[in-house]
Amino acid sequence: MVDNCSCDICNNGVETEDHIVSGLELCESFLGASRLASSHSHIPRRGLTTMLLLCFWQLWKHRHDDVVSRGEQPSLRRLMTACKTECLRI
C-alpha cells in the first residue's frame, strides 16, 4: 500500500510508469549510457528483448531497494554495474 504517489527519486511529479521510464534524469542517463534506445543489430532480437527486460528490472530494483528502502542516492554507476552483471549471466 502506498501512502504517497510522488516519485521517490526526484520528488517531482507523480510516480507513474511513464515518469519512471522517461521522466527521470537517472533513466535518461541510463538509456544513454546503455544505448538501449539505439539499434543493437549485433544482438539477436531474442537476446535484446531479454537484455532490455533485465536492465529495466535492475532500474526498478535500484529505485526500490537502494533509493526507497535503504535511502541511498540514485547512482548511474551502480545501476550500470548491476545491469552488466545480470546481462553476463544470460
Steps between C-alpha positions, in 0.01 A plus 500: 500500500632840402451810715653743257496501118796735455818368342752385761794571272435855383219609735340671200182375348287196548675165474342339196644247257562776246673718757732221613592393146527839331461780752800444721848636442639169634303305242601731216865465604452124531354473150777715356779316680367157413399601147173311552319757292722438194525210260681186612530320166773268634273360775236244396146634551427236766814599688422871471154453649649308792770764547243781502283322754798428726616861483159644580468246783831631636371857466193408708711314758740793529210735556318275745782330691777760500319834485168435672582223748860591589479876446804503269551759229420385144819387328538442127830321564343246739205453267723435197716257697190305608375489137834376366517233770148376422549507122821297528301228675282435194 
